Amino acid sequence: MISELAGWTFYDYIAESRRNPFSEWMKGVPEDAAAFIDDRLLKMEGLLNWSEKWASNYRGRDKIIELRITFNKVQYRPLGMHSPYRRHGFVLLAGAIEKGGKIPSTDLDTAEKRRDRLLRERDCVVPHLYEG
């Protein structure tokens, strides 16, 4: 169980090119799925504890937390980490889709590289913009 005080804030990782990879990923998923994902994030913002059914460390990649969101039988997996600089902050590093019980290793590798950069540089996040 991931536990913190209520009042979470979600942030998006920003690439060195100033692109927002998570926002770009969200624009690539169906509109109704993106709205569902944002709705889940909004619900998670106000919770004291996140159920392991909704969020947990990814097996074998303990530095990455996967958010588990299923919509229309598609297993969306926003990948992120607790912010090292913002209390009660969660940084969305990448988006992925789980297939066959696994998230593609390239998506996990990307999330880990972004995590490493975030630990070195404080200014590579912006507040998550809810589209819906």
mmCIF file of the C-alpha atoms, coordinates in Angstrom:
data_MODEL
# 
_entry.id   MODEL 
# 
loop_
_atom_site.group_PDB 
_atom_site.id 
_atom_site.type_symbol 
_atom_site.label_atom_id 
_atom_site.label_alt_id 
_atom_site.label_comp_id 
_atom_site.label_asym_id 
_atom_site.label_entity_id 
_atom_site.label_seq_id 
_atom_site.pdbx_PDB_ins_code 
_atom_site.Cartn_x 
_atom_site.Cartn_y 
_atom_site.Cartn_z 
_atom_site.occupancy 
_atom_site.B_iso_or_equiv 
_atom_site.pdbx_formal_charge 
_atom_site.auth_seq_id 
_atom_site.auth_comp_id 
_atom_site.auth_asym_id 
_atom_site.auth_atom_id 
_atom_site.pdbx_PDB_model_num 
ATOM 1   C CA . MET A 1 1   ? 0.000   0.000   0.000   1.00 0.00 ? 1   MET A CA 1 
ATOM 2   C CA . ILE A 1 2   ? 1.408   3.385   -1.000  1.00 0.00 ? 2   ILE A CA 1 
ATOM 3   C CA . SER A 1 3   ? 0.578   5.836   1.740   1.00 0.00 ? 3   SER A CA 1 
ATOM 4   C CA . GLU A 1 4   ? 0.912   9.575   2.078   1.00 0.00 ? 4   GLU A CA 1 
ATOM 5   C CA . LEU A 1 5   ? -1.249  12.353  3.386   1.00 0.00 ? 5   LEU A CA 1 
ATOM 6   C CA . ALA A 1 6   ? -4.193  13.422  1.235   1.00 0.00 ? 6   ALA A CA 1 
ATOM 7   C CA . GLY A 1 7   ? -3.528  16.193  -1.210  1.00 0.00 ? 7   GLY A CA 1 
ATOM 8   C CA . TRP A 1 8   ? -1.478  14.566  -3.955  1.00 0.00 ? 8   TRP A CA 1 
ATOM 9   C CA . THR A 1 9   ? -0.447  16.612  -6.973  1.00 0.00 ? 9   THR A CA 1 
ATOM 10  C CA . PHE A 1 10  ? 0.367   15.003  -10.303 1.00 0.00 ? 10  PHE A CA 1 
ATOM 11  C CA . TYR A 1 11  ? 3.170   16.351  -12.479 1.00 0.00 ? 11  TYR A CA 1 
ATOM 12  C CA . ASP A 1 12  ? 4.266   15.546  -16.012 1.00 0.00 ? 12  ASP A CA 1 
ATOM 13  C CA . TYR A 1 13  ? 7.906   14.977  -16.858 1.00 0.00 ? 13  TYR A CA 1 
ATOM 14  C CA . ILE A 1 14  ? 9.262   17.484  -19.409 1.00 0.00 ? 14  ILE A CA 1 
ATOM 15  C CA . ALA A 1 15  ? 11.981  16.393  -21.846 1.00 0.00 ? 15  ALA A CA 1 
ATOM 16  C CA . GLU A 1 16  ? 15.092  18.463  -22.504 1.00 0.00 ? 16  GLU A CA 1 
ATOM 17  C CA . SER A 1 17  ? 13.430  19.530  -25.775 1.00 0.00 ? 17  SER A CA 1 
ATOM 18  C CA . ARG A 1 18  ? 10.575  20.934  -23.592 1.00 0.00 ? 18  ARG A CA 1 
ATOM 19  C CA . ARG A 1 19  ? 8.185   18.266  -24.971 1.00 0.00 ? 19  ARG A CA 1 
ATOM 20  C CA . ASN A 1 20  ? 5.672   16.712  -22.603 1.00 0.00 ? 20  ASN A CA 1 
ATOM 21  C CA . PRO A 1 21  ? 5.881   12.962  -23.364 1.00 0.00 ? 21  PRO A CA 1 
ATOM 22  C CA . PHE A 1 22  ? 3.019   11.941  -21.062 1.00 0.00 ? 22  PHE A CA 1 
ATOM 23  C CA . SER A 1 23  ? 0.673   14.530  -22.570 1.00 0.00 ? 23  SER A CA 1 
ATOM 24  C CA . GLU A 1 24  ? 1.671   13.334  -26.043 1.00 0.00 ? 24  GLU A CA 1 
ATOM 25  C CA . TRP A 1 25  ? 0.958   9.735   -25.023 1.00 0.00 ? 25  TRP A CA 1 
ATOM 26  C CA . MET A 1 26  ? -2.450  10.758  -23.669 1.00 0.00 ? 26  MET A CA 1 
ATOM 27  C CA . LYS A 1 27  ? -3.299  12.410  -27.004 1.00 0.00 ? 27  LYS A CA 1 
ATOM 28  C CA . GLY A 1 28  ? -2.580  9.069   -28.688 1.00 0.00 ? 28  GLY A CA 1 
ATOM 29  C CA . VAL A 1 29  ? -5.070  7.068   -26.628 1.00 0.00 ? 29  VAL A CA 1 
ATOM 30  C CA . PRO A 1 30  ? -8.801  7.172   -27.449 1.00 0.00 ? 30  PRO A CA 1 
ATOM 31  C CA . GLU A 1 31  ? -10.506 10.288  -26.115 1.00 0.00 ? 31  GLU A CA 1 
ATOM 32  C CA . ASP A 1 32  ? -12.824 8.359   -23.787 1.00 0.00 ? 32  ASP A CA 1 
ATOM 33  C CA . ALA A 1 33  ? -9.860  6.409   -22.386 1.00 0.00 ? 33  ALA A CA 1 
ATOM 34  C CA . ALA A 1 34  ? -7.890  9.627   -21.793 1.00 0.00 ? 34  ALA A CA 1 
ATOM 35  C CA . ALA A 1 35  ? -10.871 11.076  -19.916 1.00 0.00 ? 35  ALA A CA 1 
ATOM 36  C CA . PHE A 1 36  ? -11.087 7.904   -17.818 1.00 0.00 ? 36  PHE A CA 1 
ATOM 37  C CA . ILE A 1 37  ? -7.350  8.057   -17.011 1.00 0.00 ? 37  ILE A CA 1 
ATOM 38  C CA . ASP A 1 38  ? -7.602  11.709  -15.965 1.00 0.00 ? 38  ASP A CA 1 
ATOM 39  C CA . ASP A 1 39  ? -10.683 10.890  -13.872 1.00 0.00 ? 39  ASP A CA 1 
ATOM 40  C CA . ARG A 1 40  ? -8.711  8.184   -12.042 1.00 0.00 ? 40  ARG A CA 1 
ATOM 41  C CA . LEU A 1 41  ? -5.810  10.591  -11.422 1.00 0.00 ? 41  LEU A CA 1 
ATOM 42  C CA . LEU A 1 42  ? -8.248  13.155  -10.010 1.00 0.00 ? 42  LEU A CA 1 
ATOM 43  C CA . LYS A 1 43  ? -9.661  10.515  -7.657  1.00 0.00 ? 43  LYS A CA 1 
ATOM 44  C CA . MET A 1 44  ? -6.169  9.507   -6.579  1.00 0.00 ? 44  MET A CA 1 
ATOM 45  C CA . GLU A 1 45  ? -5.285  13.124  -5.756  1.00 0.00 ? 45  GLU A CA 1 
ATOM 46  C CA . GLY A 1 46  ? -7.721  13.139  -2.868  1.00 0.00 ? 46  GLY A CA 1 
ATOM 47  C CA . LEU A 1 47  ? -7.020  9.702   -1.403  1.00 0.00 ? 47  LEU A CA 1 
ATOM 48  C CA . LEU A 1 48  ? -4.979  9.167   1.720   1.00 0.00 ? 48  LEU A CA 1 
ATOM 49  C CA . ASN A 1 49  ? -3.835  5.724   0.544   1.00 0.00 ? 49  ASN A CA 1 
ATOM 50  C CA . TRP A 1 50  ? -3.600  4.238   -2.924  1.00 0.00 ? 50  TRP A CA 1 
ATOM 51  C CA . SER A 1 51  ? -4.707  0.641   -3.157  1.00 0.00 ? 51  SER A CA 1 
ATOM 52  C CA . GLU A 1 52  ? -2.163  -1.786  -4.638  1.00 0.00 ? 52  GLU A CA 1 
ATOM 53  C CA . LYS A 1 53  ? -4.909  -2.570  -7.117  1.00 0.00 ? 53  LYS A CA 1 
ATOM 54  C CA . TRP A 1 54  ? -4.411  0.992   -8.442  1.00 0.00 ? 54  TRP A CA 1 
ATOM 55  C CA . ALA A 1 55  ? -0.676  1.607   -7.894  1.00 0.00 ? 55  ALA A CA 1 
ATOM 56  C CA . SER A 1 56  ? 2.437   -0.306  -6.938  1.00 0.00 ? 56  SER A CA 1 
ATOM 57  C CA . ASN A 1 57  ? 6.149   -0.653  -7.660  1.00 0.00 ? 57  ASN A CA 1 
ATOM 58  C CA . TYR A 1 58  ? 6.634   -2.459  -10.954 1.00 0.00 ? 58  TYR A CA 1 
ATOM 59  C CA . ARG A 1 59  ? 7.980   -5.962  -10.344 1.00 0.00 ? 59  ARG A CA 1 
ATOM 60  C CA . GLY A 1 60  ? 11.678  -6.100  -11.078 1.00 0.00 ? 60  GLY A CA 1 
ATOM 61  C CA . ARG A 1 61  ? 11.874  -2.315  -11.513 1.00 0.00 ? 61  ARG A CA 1 
ATOM 62  C CA . ASP A 1 62  ? 11.318  -1.109  -7.960  1.00 0.00 ? 62  ASP A CA 1 
ATOM 63  C CA . LYS A 1 63  ? 12.161  2.503   -8.805  1.00 0.00 ? 63  LYS A CA 1 
ATOM 64  C CA . ILE A 1 64  ? 9.133   2.791   -11.104 1.00 0.00 ? 64  ILE A CA 1 
ATOM 65  C CA . ILE A 1 65  ? 5.539   2.874   -9.912  1.00 0.00 ? 65  ILE A CA 1 
ATOM 66  C CA . GLU A 1 66  ? 2.856   1.683   -12.297 1.00 0.00 ? 66  GLU A CA 1 
ATOM 67  C CA . LEU A 1 67  ? -0.651  3.043   -12.089 1.00 0.00 ? 67  LEU A CA 1 
ATOM 68  C CA . ARG A 1 68  ? -3.162  0.367   -13.097 1.00 0.00 ? 68  ARG A CA 1 
ATOM 69  C CA . ILE A 1 69  ? -6.052  1.711   -15.121 1.00 0.00 ? 69  ILE A CA 1 
ATOM 70  C CA . THR A 1 70  ? -8.204  -0.614  -17.224 1.00 0.00 ? 70  THR A CA 1 
ATOM 71  C CA . PHE A 1 71  ? -10.686 0.835   -19.697 1.00 0.00 ? 71  PHE A CA 1 
ATOM 72  C CA . ASN A 1 72  ? -12.556 -1.105  -22.405 1.00 0.00 ? 72  ASN A CA 1 
ATOM 73  C CA . LYS A 1 73  ? -10.350 -4.144  -21.706 1.00 0.00 ? 73  LYS A CA 1 
ATOM 74  C CA . VAL A 1 74  ? -7.152  -2.163  -22.398 1.00 0.00 ? 74  VAL A CA 1 
ATOM 75  C CA . GLN A 1 75  ? -4.672  -2.060  -19.523 1.00 0.00 ? 75  GLN A CA 1 
ATOM 76  C CA . TYR A 1 76  ? -3.276  1.475   -19.472 1.00 0.00 ? 76  TYR A CA 1 
ATOM 77  C CA . ARG A 1 77  ? -0.187  1.874   -17.308 1.00 0.00 ? 77  ARG A CA 1 
ATOM 78  C CA . PRO A 1 78  ? 1.007   5.382   -16.539 1.00 0.00 ? 78  PRO A CA 1 
ATOM 79  C CA . LEU A 1 79  ? 4.521   4.965   -15.149 1.00 0.00 ? 79  LEU A CA 1 
ATOM 80  C CA . GLY A 1 80  ? 5.932   7.330   -12.577 1.00 0.00 ? 80  GLY A CA 1 
ATOM 81  C CA . MET A 1 81  ? 7.609   8.047   -9.286  1.00 0.00 ? 81  MET A CA 1 
ATOM 82  C CA . HIS A 1 82  ? 7.137   10.027  -6.126  1.00 0.00 ? 82  HIS A CA 1 
ATOM 83  C CA . SER A 1 83  ? 8.593   13.486  -6.592  1.00 0.00 ? 83  SER A CA 1 
ATOM 84  C CA . PRO A 1 84  ? 11.896  13.907  -4.772  1.00 0.00 ? 84  PRO A CA 1 
ATOM 85  C CA . TYR A 1 85  ? 11.336  17.688  -4.633  1.00 0.00 ? 85  TYR A CA 1 
ATOM 86  C CA . ARG A 1 86  ? 7.629   18.191  -4.055  1.00 0.00 ? 86  ARG A CA 1 
ATOM 87  C CA . ARG A 1 87  ? 5.899   16.812  -1.005  1.00 0.00 ? 87  ARG A CA 1 
ATOM 88  C CA . HIS A 1 88  ? 2.909   14.682  -1.989  1.00 0.00 ? 88  HIS A CA 1 
ATOM 89  C CA . GLY A 1 89  ? 3.874   14.938  -5.642  1.00 0.00 ? 89  GLY A CA 1 
ATOM 90  C CA . PHE A 1 90  ? 3.780   12.151  -8.189  1.00 0.00 ? 90  PHE A CA 1 
ATOM 91  C CA . VAL A 1 91  ? 5.583   12.552  -11.529 1.00 0.00 ? 91  VAL A CA 1 
ATOM 92  C CA . LEU A 1 92  ? 4.141   10.858  -14.618 1.00 0.00 ? 92  LEU A CA 1 
ATOM 93  C CA . LEU A 1 93  ? 7.238   9.740   -16.518 1.00 0.00 ? 93  LEU A CA 1 
ATOM 94  C CA . ALA A 1 94  ? 5.726   7.702   -19.352 1.00 0.00 ? 94  ALA A CA 1 
ATOM 95  C CA . GLY A 1 95  ? 2.599   6.009   -20.555 1.00 0.00 ? 95  GLY A CA 1 
ATOM 96  C CA . ALA A 1 96  ? 2.391   2.339   -21.494 1.00 0.00 ? 96  ALA A CA 1 
ATOM 97  C CA . ILE A 1 97  ? -0.084  -0.381  -22.329 1.00 0.00 ? 97  ILE A CA 1 
ATOM 98  C CA . GLU A 1 98  ? 0.285   -3.767  -20.690 1.00 0.00 ? 98  GLU A CA 1 
ATOM 99  C CA . LYS A 1 99  ? -0.164  -6.767  -22.969 1.00 0.00 ? 99  LYS A CA 1 
ATOM 100 C CA . GLY A 1 100 ? 0.114   -10.376 -21.951 1.00 0.00 ? 100 GLY A CA 1 
ATOM 101 C CA . GLY A 1 101 ? 0.822   -9.383  -18.359 1.00 0.00 ? 101 GLY A CA 1 
ATOM 102 C CA . LYS A 1 102 ? 3.866   -7.294  -19.272 1.00 0.00 ? 102 LYS A CA 1 
ATOM 103 C CA . ILE A 1 103 ? 4.742   -3.704  -19.999 1.00 0.00 ? 103 ILE A CA 1 
ATOM 104 C CA . PRO A 1 104 ? 7.174   -3.342  -22.921 1.00 0.00 ? 104 PRO A CA 1 
ATOM 105 C CA . SER A 1 105 ? 10.731  -3.101  -21.582 1.00 0.00 ? 105 SER A CA 1 
ATOM 106 C CA . THR A 1 106 ? 11.377  -0.064  -23.807 1.00 0.00 ? 106 THR A CA 1 
ATOM 107 C CA . ASP A 1 107 ? 8.648   1.847   -21.925 1.00 0.00 ? 107 ASP A CA 1 
ATOM 108 C CA . LEU A 1 108 ? 10.151  0.835   -18.582 1.00 0.00 ? 108 LEU A CA 1 
ATOM 109 C CA . ASP A 1 109 ? 13.658  1.777   -19.738 1.00 0.00 ? 109 ASP A CA 1 
ATOM 110 C CA . THR A 1 110 ? 12.368  5.169   -20.873 1.00 0.00 ? 110 THR A CA 1 
ATOM 111 C CA . ALA A 1 111 ? 10.684  5.775   -17.515 1.00 0.00 ? 111 ALA A CA 1 
ATOM 112 C CA . GLU A 1 112 ? 13.884  4.855   -15.666 1.00 0.00 ? 112 GLU A CA 1 
ATOM 113 C CA . LYS A 1 113 ? 16.014  7.210   -17.798 1.00 0.00 ? 113 LYS A CA 1 
ATOM 114 C CA . ARG A 1 114 ? 13.557  10.035  -17.146 1.00 0.00 ? 114 ARG A CA 1 
ATOM 115 C CA . ARG A 1 115 ? 13.600  9.217   -13.430 1.00 0.00 ? 115 ARG A CA 1 
ATOM 116 C CA . ASP A 1 116 ? 17.395  9.411   -13.401 1.00 0.00 ? 116 ASP A CA 1 
ATOM 117 C CA . ARG A 1 117 ? 17.318  12.820  -15.103 1.00 0.00 ? 117 ARG A CA 1 
ATOM 118 C CA . LEU A 1 118 ? 14.672  14.083  -12.679 1.00 0.00 ? 118 LEU A CA 1 
ATOM 119 C CA . LEU A 1 119 ? 16.897  13.125  -9.759  1.00 0.00 ? 119 LEU A CA 1 
ATOM 120 C CA . ARG A 1 120 ? 19.673  15.297  -11.261 1.00 0.00 ? 120 ARG A CA 1 
ATOM 121 C CA . GLU A 1 121 ? 17.536  18.235  -12.455 1.00 0.00 ? 121 GLU A CA 1 
ATOM 122 C CA . ARG A 1 122 ? 14.689  19.815  -10.548 1.00 0.00 ? 122 ARG A CA 1 
ATOM 123 C CA . ASP A 1 123 ? 13.121  21.796  -13.369 1.00 0.00 ? 123 ASP A CA 1 
ATOM 124 C CA . CYS A 1 124 ? 11.897  18.993  -15.625 1.00 0.00 ? 124 CYS A CA 1 
ATOM 125 C CA . VAL A 1 125 ? 8.287   18.773  -14.425 1.00 0.00 ? 125 VAL A CA 1 
ATOM 126 C CA . VAL A 1 126 ? 5.106   20.771  -14.871 1.00 0.00 ? 126 VAL A CA 1 
ATOM 127 C CA . PRO A 1 127 ? 1.709   20.316  -13.211 1.00 0.00 ? 127 PRO A CA 1 
ATOM 128 C CA . HIS A 1 128 ? -0.374  17.694  -14.989 1.00 0.00 ? 128 HIS A CA 1 
ATOM 129 C CA . LEU A 1 129 ? -2.951  19.383  -17.203 1.00 0.00 ? 129 LEU A CA 1 
ATOM 130 C CA . TYR A 1 130 ? -6.291  17.603  -17.072 1.00 0.00 ? 130 TYR A CA 1 
ATOM 131 C CA . GLU A 1 131 ? -7.749  17.675  -20.576 1.00 0.00 ? 131 GLU A CA 1 
ATOM 132 C CA . GLY A 1 132 ? -11.278 16.511  -19.741 1.00 0.00 ? 132 GLY A CA 1 
# 
